[in-house]
Amino acid sequence: MKTLSIAREYQQRDINKIQDIIGRDPEGSLVYQLPTCGGKTFMFCELARHYIRQYHRRVVILTHRRELCRQTVKMLELADIPTQVIEADSEVSLQTNAYCTVAMVETLNNRLSLEEPLLEGGLLIIDEAHNNSFQKLFQHFPNWFRLGFTATPLSSDAAFPLNKTYSELLIGETVNALIEQKFLAKPRLFSYDVDIAALERGTGGDFTTSSSDTLYGLDSMLALLLESYTKHSKGKKTLIFNNGIITSKKVAAYFSAAGITIRHLDNTASDSERSETLKWFRNTKDAILTSVSLFTTGFDEPGIQTVILNRATTSITLYYQMIGRGARYMDRKRTFTIIDLGNNTDRFGDWMAPLDWNYIFEHPEEYYEKINS
């Protein structure tokens, strides 16, 4: 029978710090930062277990993706925590006596609008706390400790900065430290200077799908992608990120025409198609998978050796999430390759470079201005 693994040294150190903060102010708020693949899910499941045992109060864990929801439930089962799940196809309510609940944000929001606020207090854990979709739920948990987890403590919506939602930021281990401790693989970066002047900004500030499809669908860009793959990643398990489905399908067709086996996957695929494609990707040594944004969160394939950013973005969260898909350390994979075809490294800096997250948390408007200039 599988059980929850033992905490790493930095995880236990920060779990202790978070427990102390909760103990000092049971109705306070804190957001915790830890890089992708640092083990955030393990940490908040451990915190949930300790909180329930110590305080005999309820824990609610909020997620915004089905994959994250399932990943969390699986981890809680390993921790031997009885858990109920609130998602679209369940009829579970928070008005029960269950100590631990994992909930999809939209489903819970629809049900809570019909229920009374949960006034008894407890621990509210928010996974991917930078995502603004959780904001609307907080009014239902007025006396709860609010604990957010994210790799990038910068709100997805500039109008709702995290420092207005959380009173404190706690910084975890750095990317460099995780590499030194052999929890993350060391990256090899190959960045190409791409003329992205034709890209247009959307209402959210990021580059539009339509303008990205136009640029990255050009024969010259498809040729550059194939050239960079052939030079730096041929024979390696590779994940390609695009901004649009049209581009991703063109990439698949272009590689196939060159005699290279590749598959495309997007959110229109059926569950069976998705499952079969991911099984192929996992079991094929030199597999290439081209997609849009399906695999930025809740996807764990340690064997990925190369991540290709075949797009530009103004989202630092997306930047770290995409690269993080290839960063998992293995004995047979101590390094991984990043190919940047969107000037993203120029925009955000090297993935390994330290960031002053405290300053960004306290002065988000300055950072937004910098990356959007």
C-alpha positions as CSV (number, residue, x, y, z in Angstrom):
1,M,0.0,0.0,0.0
2,K,1.4,3.4,-1.0
3,T,1.7,6.1,1.6
4,L,2.7,9.8,1.5
5,S,6.4,10.2,1.1
6,I,8.7,11.8,3.7
7,A,9.0,15.6,3.4
8,R,12.2,17.0,2.0
9,E,14.2,19.2,4.3
10,Y,13.0,22.5,2.8
11,Q,9.4,21.3,2.7
12,Q,9.4,20.4,6.4
13,R,11.1,23.7,7.2
14,D,8.5,25.7,5.4
15,I,5.6,23.6,6.7
16,N,6.7,24.4,10.2
17,K,6.9,28.1,9.3
18,I,3.4,28.1,7.9
19,Q,2.0,26.2,10.9
20,D,3.5,28.9,13.2
21,I,1.9,31.6,11.1
22,I,-1.5,29.9,11.3
23,G,-1.1,29.4,15.0
24,R,-0.4,33.1,15.6
25,D,-3.4,34.3,13.5
26,P,-6.0,31.6,12.8
27,E,-8.1,34.0,10.6
28,G,-5.1,35.5,8.7
29,S,-3.8,35.0,5.2
30,L,-0.6,33.9,3.5
31,V,0.6,33.1,0.0
32,Y,3.5,30.6,-0.3
33,Q,5.8,30.6,-3.3
34,L,7.7,27.5,-4.5
35,P,9.0,26.8,-8.1
36,T,7.2,24.3,-10.4
37,C,8.1,20.7,-9.4
38,G,9.0,21.8,-5.9
39,G,6.3,19.7,-4.3
40,K,3.5,22.2,-3.4
41,T,0.7,19.6,-3.6
42,F,2.6,17.4,-1.1
43,M,3.1,20.4,1.2
44,F,-0.5,21.6,1.4
45,C,-1.8,18.0,1.8
46,E,0.6,17.6,4.8
47,L,-0.6,20.9,6.2
48,A,-4.2,19.8,5.8
49,R,-3.5,16.6,7.7
50,H,-1.8,18.4,10.6
51,Y,-4.5,21.1,10.7
52,I,-7.3,18.6,11.0
53,R,-5.5,16.6,13.7
54,Q,-4.5,19.7,15.7
55,Y,-7.6,21.9,15.5
56,H,-10.3,19.4,14.5
57,R,-11.5,22.0,12.0
58,R,-12.4,21.7,8.4
59,V,-10.1,22.1,5.4
60,V,-11.3,23.2,1.9
61,I,-8.8,23.0,-1.0
62,L,-9.7,25.0,-4.1
63,T,-8.5,24.1,-7.6
64,H,-9.3,25.4,-11.1
65,R,-8.3,22.4,-13.2
66,R,-9.7,18.9,-13.2
67,E,-6.2,17.5,-13.4
68,L,-5.1,19.4,-10.3
69,C,-8.3,18.3,-8.5
70,R,-7.6,14.6,-9.2
71,Q,-3.9,15.0,-8.3
72,T,-4.8,16.5,-5.0
73,V,-7.4,13.9,-4.1
74,K,-4.8,11.1,-4.9
75,M,-2.3,12.8,-2.6
76,L,-4.8,13.1,0.2
77,E,-5.7,9.5,-0.1
78,L,-2.0,8.6,0.3
79,A,-2.0,10.8,3.5
80,D,-5.0,8.8,4.7
81,I,-7.3,11.8,4.9
82,P,-11.0,11.1,4.2
83,T,-11.9,13.5,1.5
84,Q,-15.1,14.6,-0.4
85,V,-14.9,16.1,-3.9
86,I,-17.1,18.9,-5.3
87,E,-17.0,18.9,-9.1
88,A,-19.6,19.2,-11.9
89,D,-20.7,15.6,-11.9
90,S,-21.0,15.2,-8.1
91,E,-23.8,16.3,-5.8
92,V,-21.7,16.8,-2.7
93,S,-22.3,20.0,-0.6
94,L,-20.1,21.8,1.8
95,Q,-23.0,21.6,4.3
96,T,-21.7,18.2,5.6
97,N,-19.5,17.1,8.4
98,A,-16.6,16.1,6.2
99,Y,-13.3,17.4,7.5
100,C,-11.6,17.7,4.1
101,T,-13.1,18.9,0.8
102,V,-11.4,19.4,-2.6
103,A,-13.5,21.6,-4.8
104,M,-13.5,22.9,-8.4
105,V,-13.8,26.7,-8.2
106,E,-16.7,27.2,-10.6
107,T,-18.8,24.3,-9.3
108,L,-18.3,25.4,-5.7
109,N,-19.1,29.0,-6.6
110,N,-22.4,28.0,-8.1
111,R,-23.4,25.9,-5.1
112,L,-22.2,28.4,-2.4
113,S,-24.4,31.1,-3.9
114,L,-27.3,29.1,-2.6
115,E,-25.8,28.3,0.8
116,E,-25.0,30.3,4.0
117,P,-21.5,31.5,4.7
118,L,-19.3,28.9,6.5
119,L,-18.9,30.9,9.7
120,E,-17.3,28.2,11.9
121,G,-13.8,28.9,10.5
122,G,-11.2,26.5,9.1
123,L,-8.3,26.4,6.6
124,L,-8.9,27.4,3.0
125,I,-6.1,26.3,0.7
126,I,-5.9,27.8,-2.8
127,D,-3.8,25.9,-5.4
128,E,-2.4,28.1,-8.2
129,A,-3.3,31.2,-6.1
130,H,-2.2,33.6,-8.8
131,N,-5.3,32.7,-10.7
132,N,-8.0,35.4,-10.2
133,S,-10.9,33.0,-10.6
134,F,-10.8,32.2,-6.8
135,Q,-11.5,35.8,-5.8
136,K,-15.3,35.5,-5.9
137,L,-15.3,32.6,-3.4
138,F,-13.5,34.3,-0.5
139,Q,-16.7,36.1,0.8
140,H,-18.1,32.7,1.8
141,F,-15.1,32.0,4.1
142,P,-14.9,35.1,6.3
143,N,-13.3,33.6,9.4
144,W,-11.0,31.1,7.7
145,F,-7.3,31.2,7.4
146,R,-6.6,31.8,3.7
147,L,-3.5,29.9,2.4
148,G,-2.4,30.3,-1.2
149,F,0.2,28.3,-3.1
150,T,1.9,29.4,-6.4
151,A,5.2,29.3,-8.3
152,T,4.6,32.9,-9.4
153,P,3.0,35.3,-6.8
154,L,1.8,37.7,-9.4
155,S,-2.0,37.9,-10.0
156,S,-3.3,36.9,-13.4
157,D,-5.4,40.1,-13.2
158,A,-3.6,43.4,-12.6
159,A,-6.9,44.8,-11.1
160,F,-6.7,42.3,-8.2
161,P,-3.1,42.2,-6.9
162,L,-2.3,39.4,-4.5
163,N,-1.2,41.8,-1.8
164,K,-4.9,42.8,-1.5
165,T,-5.9,39.2,-1.0
166,Y,-3.0,37.9,1.1
167,S,-1.4,39.9,4.0
168,E,2.0,38.0,3.8
169,L,4.3,36.3,1.3
170,L,6.5,33.4,2.3
171,I,9.3,32.5,-0.2
172,G,10.3,28.8,-0.6
173,E,13.4,27.2,-2.1
174,T,14.8,28.8,-5.3
175,V,15.2,27.1,-8.7
176,N,19.0,27.1,-8.3
177,A,18.7,25.5,-4.8
178,L,16.4,22.8,-6.2
179,I,18.8,22.1,-9.0
180,E,21.7,21.8,-6.6
181,Q,19.7,19.4,-4.4
182,K,18.8,17.3,-7.5
183,F,15.1,17.9,-7.4
184,L,15.2,19.9,-10.7
185,A,17.2,19.2,-13.8
186,K,19.6,21.8,-15.1
187,P,18.4,23.6,-18.3
188,R,20.3,24.1,-21.5
189,L,18.9,27.2,-23.2
190,F,18.8,27.9,-27.0
191,S,17.1,31.2,-27.7
192,Y,16.4,32.6,-31.1
193,D,15.8,36.2,-32.0
194,V,12.4,36.3,-33.5
195,D,10.7,39.4,-34.9
196,I,7.4,39.5,-33.0
197,A,6.4,43.1,-34.0
198,A,3.3,41.7,-35.8
199,L,1.9,40.2,-32.6
200,E,-1.1,42.0,-31.2
201,R,-2.1,42.4,-27.5
202,G,-5.5,41.2,-26.4
203,T,-7.7,42.7,-23.6
204,G,-5.9,40.6,-21.0
205,G,-2.5,42.0,-22.1
206,D,-1.1,38.8,-23.7
207,F,-0.6,38.2,-27.4
208,T,-3.7,37.2,-29.3
209,T,-4.2,33.7,-30.6
210,S,-5.1,35.0,-34.1
211,S,-1.9,37.2,-34.5
212,S,0.2,34.3,-33.1
213,D,-1.3,31.8,-35.6
214,T,-0.5,34.2,-38.4
215,L,3.1,34.7,-37.4
216,Y,3.9,31.1,-36.3
217,G,2.1,29.6,-39.2
218,L,4.5,31.2,-41.7
219,D,6.7,28.8,-43.6
220,S,9.7,30.6,-42.3
221,M,8.7,30.1,-38.7
222,L,7.8,26.5,-39.2
223,A,11.2,26.0,-40.9
224,L,12.9,27.7,-37.9
225,L,11.1,25.4,-35.5
226,L,12.1,22.3,-37.4
227,E,15.7,23.5,-37.7
228,S,16.0,24.2,-34.0
229,Y,14.4,20.8,-33.1
230,T,16.8,19.0,-35.5
231,K,19.8,20.8,-34.1
232,H,19.1,20.7,-30.4
233,S,16.5,18.0,-29.7
234,K,16.5,15.3,-32.4
235,G,15.7,11.9,-30.8
236,K,14.6,13.4,-27.5
237,K,11.1,13.4,-25.9
238,T,9.8,16.9,-26.8
239,L,6.9,19.0,-25.8
240,I,6.0,22.0,-28.1
241,F,3.8,24.8,-26.8
242,N,1.9,27.0,-29.2
243,N,-0.6,29.8,-28.7
244,G,-3.3,28.4,-31.0
245,I,-4.7,25.2,-32.4
246,I,-4.2,26.3,-36.0
247,T,-0.4,26.7,-35.4
248,S,-0.2,23.4,-33.5
249,K,-1.9,21.5,-36.4
250,K,0.4,23.2,-38.9
251,V,3.4,22.2,-36.8
252,A,2.3,18.5,-36.8
253,A,1.7,18.6,-40.5
254,Y,5.1,20.2,-41.2
255,F,7.0,17.7,-39.1
256,S,5.1,14.8,-40.6
257,A,5.9,16.0,-44.1
258,A,9.6,15.9,-43.1
259,G,9.2,12.3,-42.0
260,I,9.2,13.0,-38.3
261,T,6.7,11.2,-36.1
262,I,4.6,13.8,-34.1
263,R,1.2,14.1,-32.6
264,H,-1.1,17.1,-32.0
265,L,-3.4,17.3,-29.0
266,D,-5.8,20.1,-28.0
267,N,-8.9,20.6,-25.8
268,T,-11.3,19.4,-28.4
269,A,-10.0,15.8,-28.1
270,S,-12.2,13.2,-26.4
271,D,-11.1,11.6,-23.1
272,S,-10.1,8.4,-24.9
273,E,-8.1,10.3,-27.6
274,R,-6.3,12.3,-24.9
275,S,-5.6,9.2,-22.9
276,E,-4.3,7.2,-25.9
277,T,-2.1,10.1,-27.0
278,L,-0.6,10.7,-23.6
279,K,0.1,6.9,-23.2
280,W,1.9,7.0,-26.6
281,F,3.9,10.1,-25.5
282,R,4.9,8.5,-22.2
283,N,5.9,5.2,-23.7
284,T,7.7,6.5,-26.8
285,K,11.3,7.4,-26.2
286,D,11.6,10.1,-28.9
287,A,8.0,11.2,-29.0
288,I,7.1,14.8,-30.0
289,L,3.8,16.3,-28.8
290,T,2.6,19.6,-30.0
291,S,-0.2,21.3,-28.1
292,V,-1.6,24.6,-26.9
293,S,-1.9,25.1,-23.2
294,L,-3.2,21.7,-22.1
295,F,-0.1,20.8,-20.2
296,T,0.9,23.9,-18.2
297,T,-0.6,22.5,-14.9
298,G,-1.5,19.1,-13.5
299,F,0.6,17.2,-16.1
300,D,3.6,15.2,-14.9
301,E,5.7,13.4,-17.4
302,P,9.3,13.2,-15.9
303,G,10.8,11.9,-19.2
304,I,10.3,15.1,-21.1
305,Q,13.8,16.2,-22.3
306,T,13.0,19.3,-24.4
307,V,10.5,22.0,-24.1
308,I,10.0,24.3,-27.1
309,L,8.3,27.6,-26.6
310,N,6.9,28.1,-30.1
311,R,5.1,31.2,-29.0
312,A,5.6,34.5,-27.2
313,T,3.8,35.4,-24.0
314,T,3.6,38.3,-21.5
315,S,2.6,36.0,-18.7
316,I,5.4,35.1,-16.3
317,T,3.2,32.4,-14.8
318,L,2.8,30.7,-18.2
319,Y,6.5,31.1,-18.9
320,Y,7.5,29.2,-15.7
321,Q,4.8,26.6,-16.2
322,M,5.8,25.7,-19.7
323,I,9.5,25.4,-18.9
324,G,8.6,23.5,-15.7
325,R,7.2,20.6,-17.7
326,G,10.7,19.5,-18.6
327,A,12.4,20.3,-15.3
328,R,11.7,17.1,-13.4
329,Y,15.0,15.5,-12.3
330,M,15.7,11.8,-12.9
331,D,18.9,9.8,-12.5
332,R,18.9,9.3,-16.3
333,K,17.9,12.9,-17.0
334,R,20.0,15.5,-15.1
335,T,19.6,18.2,-17.8
336,F,16.9,19.3,-20.1
337,T,16.7,21.6,-23.1
338,I,14.7,24.8,-23.6
339,I,14.2,26.2,-27.1
340,D,12.8,29.7,-27.0
341,L,11.2,31.0,-30.2
342,G,9.3,33.9,-28.7
343,N,11.9,36.1,-27.1
344,N,10.5,35.0,-23.7
345,T,13.9,34.8,-22.0
346,D,14.6,38.4,-23.0
347,R,11.3,39.4,-21.5
348,F,11.4,37.5,-18.2
349,G,15.1,36.6,-17.7
350,D,16.7,33.2,-17.5
351,W,14.5,30.6,-15.9
352,M,17.3,29.9,-13.3
353,A,17.8,33.6,-12.5
354,P,16.6,34.6,-9.0
355,L,13.6,37.0,-8.8
356,D,12.8,39.4,-6.0
357,W,9.3,38.0,-5.4
358,N,8.9,40.1,-2.3
359,Y,9.3,43.3,-4.3
360,I,7.0,42.0,-7.1
361,F,4.4,41.0,-4.5
362,E,4.5,44.5,-2.9
363,H,4.8,46.5,-6.2
364,P,3.1,44.4,-8.8
365,E,2.2,47.5,-10.9
366,E,5.8,48.2,-11.6
367,Y,6.4,44.6,-12.8
368,Y,3.4,44.7,-15.0
369,E,4.6,47.9,-16.6
370,K,8.1,46.4,-17.1
371,I,7.0,43.2,-18.9
372,N,4.4,45.0,-21.0
373,S,6.7,47.8,-22.2
